């Protein structure tokens, strides 16, 4: 997407690293010829010294083919500009040919009386379109019907006093004929980066500094360094080594183009596997639709590519000479313009950009097709890592990684992860059942932050991915890197890089699982059969309990296990909405999924596991979860969302809301609505209306999108009728709805006043975090909110307790998200009644809480639900009927929480005595500080390190 300058990369001339491999007896290329490719590659080849050129060739002889592809038996026309009267056209087919890499098919001699210097190209300078369709035809070649499909080059060679050579690429198709593989060239990328004539989609003397349309009716200079182009965008960067390796191993492959995937999409259905190779960046709508239709019909897709399917394009006819369809590639890059500037209703920005669709047809991220999405926008050469857990997958069978032991991580040869690469992102478009085959994390400075314009620093995570389309669809592999083919064959432009047998073997494994075998496999790889495993794994949800209750905004962790009989569990997904949407869980055999409880209502949790053969289970009925209303107030609920969750603003800014409480109370925390691209560290603040900071907190455990919430360490008192400002800081790409505060927002005891000159609302301030937001624009709602606890503190307790109200834990929040019953063993020295249960609550201990009183043997005596809780501190719930207890008898008081409770270890090394009440010291057979993981109503009998979980009772002695 963003190519490099000549100084950015060590360029090298093309070198034949296998020149010694010829047609000697015993070469694996001479094994039994079983298909058209093995027959073709048994023919004598020509060494690179015959057919290769340096760089982009010579400007004294240039040309192009009038169609990028043609069928066997059809005629290709060449339009050539040169002042030479004597030149020839040598036509070669690229392949393996014993290591030579090409075979000469024919030669066309051209001896002219008058030089064919050709007219000035046509086109449209206002949009950077250069079209040489008005040139005259210089030569033609009718492809013999016996010729083999492939990527061909016409080498132009001057035969006069001026030396000069050049290349014209074209593809010979095999229409209507089935084969195992269909290799789609990245010709749309060749054209997009081709700046012949002074313009490409990356540069030119235009107001936008780029062309909006580029023509196939031009000679190519893509291999050179001009307007971000380079060898990595051309045939010999990546596609050529893939061609060599496929044909060396005798794969039954046919060839086509990106143009043909649009105009001849039905041809894809004749093949078992469709290949996208290298830098395959530009895709039209029909092209993608045809490939997706083939996938859904059972054709397998192998994206040995990176930055793939990134820019959405459309086609127009040529404008110079005859109006020939599919000769003008159109891409206005509307995502860069932040506007719909293409006159056509068709979107020509990035595929992922949703901002103008509908009515346009964007907003479909590429990972919905390929499994990965472009993120690392720079020339990098990194190393793909394979941890032990991934090395168990059948993708790595017969590789060195299959021998890893627990805790080890394997590495492929450096450079394959580049030059641009993708991530597996859980962005709402991630294909169901997708599994990660590798895991690599790198700190980068050119991480794509928005829909196609802005880069910044981030930790990027790369994975090779695999998924199976539902309902009998094909397997889809995503390399997520441009340079995967460098591991297959070492003959390519740019950095000299050794091959890696692990890449070769893994690619053989992948193609085998897609039901394709090599006819002439190289000696050091093992041809293996496709997977026979058709049984999906089984997953079980173990937590939360069936019927569990939590509160809006509470963070819960869904837990479970998964097993597989025929392979290994490779991935787990969780749905919180009864299977409507799915998200990736962490872990495999034992897995977790964190979720922030949404708007009040009933939710159904379901899970599904996928094995390493991409068999995905049909999920069970799942279990229900009830989300209750929060105990605090806010101006918006989790059901509310902005109309505009993304603003193209890359300047750090403090965004705020002015509010007025109708009653006194406490601000317990801050919320903000987060769009997918609002990443980075976010800090919240509460201010007086005059700008004095009252509190600060940093958000943690954020989700990809939706409402985020953070609680202050200590709730902050606010006064009825007094205005305050709540804000958060972001680096870029926040939510914003202009004009929202033309009217006030009122909910419960809270009011966000309408914006007025003397009291602005929807406030902001550009600058670092902690800058008071006092500016406003059009009363914009930046979707900042607060959590508010109305009313005065709870009244004093009427009775004795083990702990005074002033007592606080040393550890207010234990980082344990598991539902648990927590208790204290106690006795009274006199008879009386227990009137209620207390517990100390930290700010993260949210959700529904229930208190219970038990006999020492575990008989439940009564229970009560806590209501009207504060955000933190002591919480008290009184029983409907006090429970009589006997002097000197031991009882257990407990409460149930969904996690993040208070806990002080070693507290009960000694007894706690307060008035008539005693919590005895922990002793063998009489543990104190008791707990039990599981649902509520579970008697707590376990103990750990004499821990005080800060559970208490309210006791009233019986008067004589």
N, C-alpha and C positions, 0 to 999 in steps of 0.2 A: 504494500500500500504506500509506504513511504520509502522509496529506494534510496540509494546512496550516491555520494560523489566519488570520484576516482581516488581521492585521498582517504576515503573511509575504509577501504578494503584492499587487501593485497591481491591485485589482479594478476593472472598469469596466462600465458598463451595456452591453447589447448595442447595437452600432452597425451600421447598414447601410452598409458602405463602398462599395457599388456601387448606391446608390439611383438614380444617373443612368442605369443600364443598364436599359432597359425593353424593350418589345416593338417597338422601332423597326425599320424595314426595314434589312436588312443584318446584324442581330445573328446571330451564329452559331447561336443557339438556334432560329432560324427556318428553318434548312436543312431539307432533305428529311426528313420524318418517316418513320423506317424501323422503329420499334419502339414498344412501349407507352409507353416513357419519353419519347421525342421527341414523340409525340402528346400526352401529358399535359402536357409543359412548354410546348407551344405555346398552352395555354389561359392566359387572363389570371390573374395572380397577385394577391396582396394584400400591401401593404407591411407591414413589421414593426410600424408604428404600429397596425395592425389586430389583429395576432395575438400579438405579443411582450408579455411582462410583465417587470416589474423583480424581479430576485432570485427569492425563493421564493413570491411572491404574498402574498395576504392570508389570515389565519387565519379571517376571517369567512365564507369560502366555500372549502371543501376537499373533495376526493373522490378516488376511484380507480376504475379499471375492474376488473370481476370476473375478467377474464383479460387477461394481458399481450398476447395476440395472438389473432386470429381470422381465418378464411378469408373470402374474398369470399362474400357471400350469408348469412353468419352474423350473429348479433345480439350486440352488445356492451352490457353493462349497466353503468351508472354508479351508485355509491353516494356521495351527497354530503351533507355536513353544513353547514348554514347556517341562520341565523335569518331569512333573507330569504324573503319570500313571492313575490317577483318576480325571477327571474333567467333567463338564457338560457345555452345551451351552443352555442358556435360550434365546429364541427369543421373542422380544417384538415389538409391534407396537406403535409408538408415536401418541398421540392424546390428547383429553381432558379427557374423561372418568370421568366426575363428579369432576374434579380437580386432579385426581390421575396422569394424564399425560402419562400413557402407559398401555397397556394390554399384559399379557403374552399369546403368541400364542401356543408355544410348548416348550418342553425341549428335547435335545439330550444328552444322557449319553455316556461318553467315558471312558472305562476302558481298559487299554493297558497293554500288557506284556512287551513292550519296549518303553521307552520314545521317543517321536517324536521331537528330538531337531533340526532337519532340517539342511541342508548344509549351508555353507557360501553363502550369497547372491551374485548374479552375477551383471552385470552392466558394467559401464565404469568409473573408478575412475578419468580419465582425465577431465571429464565434470561433475563429481559429481553424476552420475546416479547409484543408488542402486536399484536393481531389484531382488525381492525374488520369481520371477516366477519359479525358479528351486526348490522351496519347494514342498513337496508332499501334496496331499489333505488329510485333517484330518477328515472331516465330510461333509455331504451334507444334504440339505433340499429341498424337492420338495414342492413348494408353492401350496397349494390347490387351485383349480380353483375358490373356493368360497371365498378365502381370499380377503381382501379389500386393494386396492392400498394405499400406505403410505410409510413413512420413518421408517425403521425398524432398530433395533439394536440387534445384537447377543451378549449377555453378557457371557463372558467366566469366569467360576468359578472353581477354584481349590477345590478339595474335599479330600485333603490329609493334612498332618501336616503343610504344608506351605500355608498360606493364600495368595490368589492372585486373582484379577479380572481384566477384561478389556472389551472394547467395540469393536465391528466390525459393522460399519454402512453399510446399503445397502437399495435400494429403490425397492419396488414392484410396477410395472407399471400396467396399464390397457389398453393395446394397442388396438387401433381400436374402443374404446368406448368413446363416447362424454360425457363431463361433463361441468359444468359451468366454473370451474377454473382449471388451470394447474400450479402446484407449482414446479418450477425448483429449486432444491437444489444448493447450492454454493459449490459443491464438487470440482470444479477446484481450488477454494481458499483453501479448506481443504488440497488438495494435494500439492499446491504450498508452503504452510507454514509448511508442515509436514517435520520435519528434522530427522525422524527415519533413522538410518544408518549413520548420521553425516553430511547430506547435505540437504538443501532446496534451493529455488530460492532466498534466502536472506543471506545465509551463508554457510560456509564450508571451509576446508583447501585447497583452490585452488587459482591460480593467480588472478582470478576475484573476489575471496571471495564470490562466490555464484555458485550454480549448474546451468547448462544450460538445463538439462532435469531431470524430477522427475517422479517416477513411482507410479502408483496405486497399484502395487504389493508390498506393504509394510504395516506393522502395522502403526497406526496413533499415533502421539504424539502432534498433532497440538494444543491441549488444553493447553499444557504447555508453559513455557516461555523459548524458545530456538530459537536463530536466528530470532528474531522479531516476533515470533508467540505468540499466546495467546488465551484465551477463546473467544475473540471477533471474531476469525477466525474459530470457530468451531460451531457445531450444536447447543449447548446449550447457545451460546452467543446471537443469534438473531432468528434463524430459528425456534427453539423450541417454543418460546412464540407466534410466528405467527401461527404455527401449532395449538397450544392449542386454540387460539382465534378463528381461522377459524372453527375448529371442534366444539368448544363450541357453536357457533352461527349457526351450521348446514349448512355451505356452502358446496355445492356439488363440492368437490375438488378432483382432481387426482394428482399424484406425478410423477415427472420425474427428470432428472439430467442435468447438463451442458453437459455431454458427449452425452446424448440423444438429446439435442437440436441441436447438430452437426449431429449425425448419423441417427436420426429419426425425422427430422425436420417437416415432413408432419403431424406428430401427433399433432403439435401445432394447426393446422387448425380445429381440432375437438372440440375446446374449445372456450368459449366466452372471457376469460381473461387469459393471461399468466402472472405469477408472478415471479419476481426476488426479493429475500429477503436477507437483511443483507449485508454481505461483499462479493459481487459478482464481484470480481476484474478481473478474467482471462477469456477471451472469444476468441474462435477461429474464423477464417473467415467464415466457413460454418455455425457455430452457429449463428453469427450475421446476416448473409444473410437469414437464415431460419426465424429468429424472425422478421426481417424487412419485409420479404415476407408475413408473417402472418399478421403483422400490416397493410400492404397495401391491404390485402384481407379482412380486416374488423375485425380481432381479436384485442381486446383491450389489452394493455400492462400496467402493474402496477409495476413500479420499486420502491418497498419498500426497497431500497438499496442505498448505497453510495460507492464512489470509484469504481463504477460499470463499467464493460466493459473498463477497463483501459489498461491492458496489452493484446496485441494480441498474440495468441498462435497457435500452430499447434499440430497435433497428429502423433505419430509413434507407431509401434507395440512393444511389450515387447521384450527384448533381452535375457532374461534368461528363460530356459524352452521353451515352445511353443511360437512361434511368434504370439501373440494375438493382434489384432487391438485395438486401443483406450486404451492402457495401459500406454503409455509414453506421458506425457505432456511436450511440448518443448516450452521454452521461453528464448532466449539468452539475452533478455533485451538490445537490440541493441541501444536503445536510451541512455542508460548509457555508452555504449562503444563509442558513437558518430561515429559509423561505421557499415557497413553491414557485421557482423561476422557470422551469421547463414549460413551454407553452402547451405541451401535450398534457392531458390529465394523468398520464402514466408517471409514477414517481421514479425519478432517477437520482436518488441519494443512496445512502447506505440501506441495506435490506432491513436493518434493525430499527431504523428511525421511525417512530410512530406518530410524530407530531402533526403531520398533515394527512393522516389516513384514518378513517375516510375523510374526504372523498377520494384521495389517492389510494394506492395499493401497496404502501410500505408497511412498516411495523411488523415484519416477520423475520426475526433474527435468524442468522444462518445456522445456528446450532440445532434448530428444529429439524433441519435436514442432515447436516454433517456430523452432529454430535458435539462439535467444538465451536467456539466463537473467538474471533480475532481480538487480541488485547495488547500484544507486545509489538509496538510500532517502531521498529528500528532494526538496523543491521546488527545482529548478535549471533554469536556462535557458542552455544551452551551444550550441556551434557544431559541426556535423558537418563533418569534414575529409575531403577526397578527394585523397590523394597521386597523383602522376603514375602510379605503377605500377598503381593501381586504376582510374585514369581511362581506361585502355586497354580496359576491359571493355565489352561491348555494352550493359550496363545504362545506361551513360552516353552512348550514341550520340546525336548531335544536340544535346548539351548544351554549355555553355561549357567544361566540363571535358575534352571530347574534344580540345580545342585546347591543352591543357597540354603543356609540354615537360619533358624530364628534369630532375628536381630541384625542380619546382614542385609546389605543393599548392593545390588549390581549396577554397573554403569555401562552404557553404550559408549562407543568411541565419540570423543568430543567433536562438535560441529554439526551433528545431525539436528540439533534443536536450534533452528535458525532458518533463513535469516530473520524471518518474522514468524511469530508463533501464537497459538491460540490457548484458550482455557476451556475447561468443562465448568460452565457456570449454571447454577440453579436459578435461572432467571424467569421461570414460568414457561419457557419454551423447550426445556430440556426433555429429550425423548424419554418415554417410559422405558424402564428396564435397562437404561444405559449403564455400562460398567467401565471403571477406570482400570487400564492395564498397566499403568506406570504412574509415578508421582514425583514431580520435580518442582521445587520452589526456588525462585530467584528474586533478589531485590533488583528492580529495574527503575530507570528514570524516564522511560518512554511508554508508560502504561496508558492505554487509551481510556480517557476519563469520561467522554461523552459519546455522542452518536457519530463522530468522525472528524472532529476538529482539534481537540485538546488532549495533550499528553501530560503526564506527571509521574511522580515517584510512587511506587507501590511494590508490594510483594506479589509477584505473579506466580500462578500455580499451573503447570502444564501436565496434561495426562493424555496418553493414547487412549482412545475410547472405542467401544463396540456396543451396538444395540441391535435388536431385531424388531423390525416394523411389525405391528400387530396384525392379526387375522391372516396369517400366512405370508406376510411380507418378507422382504429380504433382510439379510444382515447388512449393517452399515458400519464400516470402520472409519475412524477419523484420526489421522496422524497428528493433525494440529500443528504441523511444521512444514516449511517449504522443502527442507533438505533431507527428508527421509531416504530418498533414492541414493544419496551419497553413501549410505551403508550397503548398497547393493552392488555398485560398480564405481570404480575410482576415476573413470574417464569423464571429466566435466570441467567447466570453467570455474574460476575463483579458487578458493583455498584448496591445496592438495590435501586430501583426507583419506586415510586408509578405509577399506571396507571392513565390515564387522560381520562375522559369520552368524552372530546372534540375530542381526537384522535380516540377513538372508533366510535363516531358518524360520524366524517368526513370520516372515512374509510368505514363505512356502506353507507354513501352518495355517495362516489366515486364508489363503486362496484354497487350500484343501477343505477347510470348514465351509467355504463357499462353493464346494463341489467342483473344484478345478484342480487338476494335477499337471505337473510338468512332464513333457514327453522325454526330455533329455536333461534330467536334473544334474547339477554340478556335483562333483564327487564328494564334497564335504557337507552336503545337506541331506536330510532324511525326508523322503516323501512319505507322508502319513495319511491315513484315511480321514474322512470327515468325521465329526463327532456323531456317535450313535446315541448319545444321551438326549432323550426327549422328555424326561420327567422333571418337572420344576421343583425347586426347593419348597420348604414349608417354614413360615415364620409364625411366631407367637408373641403377642403383646403381654408383658408381665406387669407393667405399671403405666399409668395410674390404675387404680382399682375401678371395676365396673361401677358406674354411677357416681364417680368422684365429682366433687364440687369445687370449683375454683372461682376466682373473681376476675373481672375484666382487668387486663394489664398484668396479671400474675404470670410469671415465667414458670412453666412446668417442663419436665423432662419425661418424654415417652420412652419407655425401655422395653426391650424384648430380646428374643433369641431367634436364630434361623439355622436350619440344617438342610443338607442336600445329600442324597444317596448316590447319585451317579457322577458327581464332580465336586466342586467346592462352591460355597456361597460367595458370590462376587460383588453383591450390592444389595441394599435394602432401601425401600422408599416408604414414606409414611404420608397418609392423607388425614387431615383433620376435618374434612368436609364430606365424609362418606364416599370418597373416591372421585370427587369432581376434579380436584387438583392433587398433585403428588409432589413431594420434595425428598431430596436425598437425605438419608440418615447417615450418622457416623458409625463406623464399625460394620461388621458382617455377621459372624456367628453370634456375637453379642453386640447389640446396637443400641443407640440412643438418638433421640430427636428432640431438640429444644423448641418450644413454641410459646409465644406470648398470647395469653388468652384474649380473644377478640370480644366483640359485642355480646351482651348477655343473650343466652339461648342454649339450645341443646346441640351438641356436636357429636359426630360419630368418628372414632379413630379407627383407621384400617392400616394394615401393613402388607407389603408384598416384597418378596425376595426374588433375586435373579441369580442364576448360577453362571459358571464360566462358559457354558455353551449358549448363553443368552436365552435360557428357558425361564420365563417369569411366571410366578404362581398367580392363580386367581385368588384374590384376597378373600379371607373369611368375612363374616358379618361384622367383626370388630367389636368395639365396646363404646358405650355412651359416656359422655362427659357433659356436665352442666356448668355453664359459666354464669355466675351471679353478677348482679350490679356491684360496682365498687363501693367500698365504705366511704370513699371520698367523692367530692364533686369536681366536675370539669366542665368547660364550656362546650366541648364536643365529645361524643362517644367514639369508640373504635369503629363504629359503623359509618362515621363521616369521613369524607376524603376530598382532597382538592380536585378542582377541574384541571388544574395545570400542575402536575407533580414535578415538572422539570422546567427550569429557566436557564437559558444559555448565558450564564454569568460566572466568570472564572475568578472573580475578585473576592478574597476573604471578607466576610461580613457578619455582623451581629444582627440578628433578626428578632423582633420582639412584638409583644402584645401589651396594650394598656388594659387593666381590668380594675373593677371596683367590687369588693365584697359587700353584700347587703347586711351581713352580720359579722361580728368578730370571729376569729378562728385562727387556723394555722395553714400556711402553705406547706404541704408536705413534699412536693416534688414538681417536676416540669415534664411536659410532653412536647414532641414535635412530630410532624408527619414527614416521613422520609421517602423520597423517590429512589429508584434503583441506582442512580448515579451520584447520589449525595453521600459520598464515602468520606473516610477520614475520621479524625477525632472531633467529637462534638461535646461542648461544655455548656451547661445551663446556669442561668443566674436569675436572682430576684433582686429588684431595685426599688427604692423609693421613687416617687414621681420626679423628684429633683435630681436623681442620678446617683444616690448613695447605694452602694452594693450591700445587700443584706445576706446573701448566701450564694454558694457556688457548688456545683456537683458535675461530675463527668459521666457521660453515658457509657454503659458497658453492655456487652452481649447483644449488640444491635442485630436486627434482622435485615434482610436485603431491602425490604420496603415496608411501608405501613407506619403505624404509630410506634414511637419509641418513648420510653419512660425512665426517668431517674428520680430517686428520692434523696432529699437532703439528709445528711447524717442526723440532724436535729430539726424537727419541724419549726417553722418560723412564724411567730405571731404576727397577725395583721389585724387592722382595726376597721370596723364597719364604716362604710361611706368614704374611705380614704383610697385614692387611686395608687396603684402600683404598676410596675412593668416587669414582665417575665420574658426572658430571651434565651436564645441559644446561638452559638457561633458555628459557622460552616465555612469551608474553603470554597465551595462552588455548588452550583446546580441544585438549588433549593426549590421548594414548592411555593407558588405564589398565585393568588387569584386577585387581580386588580379590581378595585371598586367595591370590594366586599363590605368594607366598613362605611359605606354610604348610609347604612343603618346599623343600629346597635345589635349586638348578639347577647341574648339573655337566656340563661339556663340555671334553674335553681336559685341559689343565693349569689350567683356570679353574673356580672355584666361586663361586656367589652363594649365601651361606648362608641358611638359613631365618631368617625374622624372629623375634627373641627380645627380651624386655624389655631385656637388657643389650647387645644388638647388633641394632638394628633394621635391617630391609632393606625396600626399596621406600621410599626416603626423599625428603623434600621440605622446602622452606622458602619460604613466600610472601615476596615482596619483590623488590628489584631483582636484576639479574644479578650473580653473585659472592657471593650469600648461601649459606653452607654449609648443605646440606640435612641436618638432623638429626632431623626429625620423621617419623612414619610413621602410616599408617592402614590397618589390616587387611592388612598385608603386601602392599600393592598393587604390582604390577609396572607401572612407567611406561615400560617398553620402552626403557631406556637400556642401551647395550652399549659394549664397548671392542674395540680391535684390539691384540693382544698378540703380541710376538715372543719366544719362549722361548729360553733359553740364553744363554751368554756371547758376547761379540763374536767374530768370525771370527779364527782364528789368523794370525800374521804370514805374509806371502808368502815362499816359498822361491825366490828368484830376483831378477833385476833388473827394474825397471819404469821407465817414463818419468816417473811421478809418485809421490811418497811418499804413504803413507796419510794424512798430515796435510794434503795439498793439497786444496783445495775450490774449486769454481767461484765466480765472482762472481755469475753468474746460475744459480741452482740449478734453476729451472723456467722454461723458455721456453713461452709460451702458444701452443703449436702442437699441435693434437689429431690431426695427420695421421700415419698410419703411415709410417715412414722408416727407411732404413739409414744409420747414422752411422759415419764412419770416420776413421782417422788413417794417414797415410803415414809409414813409418819404415824405418830400416836399422840394422844392428849393425856395429860396427867389427871384430868378430871372429866367427868361425863359432860356431854353437851351435844350440840348439833353442828353439822357442816352445812353452811348456808350457800356456799358457792365455791367456784374454782377460779384461780388466777394463773396467768403466765406472763412472762416478760416477752414482748414482741419487738424484734428488730425491724428496720424499714423494709427488708426483703422478705420477711415472713408474712406473705400476703395469702389471700385465699380464705376459704371457709375453715373455721376452727370449731371443734366440739370438745367439751370437758366431761370427764367421767370420774365417779367415785367407785372404788372396788373394795371388796374384802381382801385380806392378804392371800386368800386362796384363789382369787380371780373371779369371784361372783360380782357382776355389775350391780351396784346399788342404785345408781341414778345417772342421768346425763343431762347436758344442757348445751345449746348452741350459742356461741358468742355473737353478739350483734353490736352495731354502733361502735366498732373498734376505731381506735385512733391509729395513726400511721406507725407509731412506735411507743414503747413504754409498757407499763403494766395494764393488762386487760382483765376485766372481771366479768363473770357471768354467774348470776344467782339462780339456784335451783327453784323450781316452782314450789316444791315442798322441802324444807330442811330435813336432813337425814341425821337421825340420832346415832351417836357413837358411844362406845363404852370406854371408860378410863383404862389406860394401859394396854388397849388392844391396837394392833397394827393394821393400818389401812393403806391403800394406794390411791393417790390422786393423779390424774393424767389429762393430757389434751392431745388432740390429733392435728398434725400439720402436714402440708405437702412439701415442706422443706425449708431450708435456710433459717433454722431455729437458733436460739442462744444456747451456749454450752461452755461450761468452765470445768476442765478436767481436774481431778484430784481434790475436788471441793469436799467430797464426803469422806475424806480420810479421817475427819473428825465429825462429830455430830453437830447439827445446827439446832440450838435451843432458843426459843422465843416465847416467853410467858408460859402458857400451859402446853405449848406445842413443842414437839421434838421430831426432827428428822434424823434418825440414828446414823451413825457412821457405817460405811460399807463394811460388811463382814462376810466370811464364808457362810453360805446358806441363808444369808439375809442381806442381799445386795441392795444398795441404794443408788439412786440415779439410774432408773430403769427405762428401757425402751423396747419397742418391737416394730420392725419394719412391716408394712402392709397396710390394709385398709383400716378405717376407724373401727372401733369396737373390738380391737385386738388387745388382749391383756398384756401389758408390758412386763417381761420377765428377764430380758437380757440386760447386761451391764457392761460398761467399758470405762476403765480407768477412773472409777469413782466420780463420774461426771455429774455435775449439777445442771439440769436442763431448765432450771428456773420455773418450776411448776410450784404452785402454792395453793392453800385453801383459806377459806374464811370460816372461822370457828367462833361459836358463842357458847360459853359455859352455861350449864344448867344451874340456876340459882336454887338454893336450899328452900 
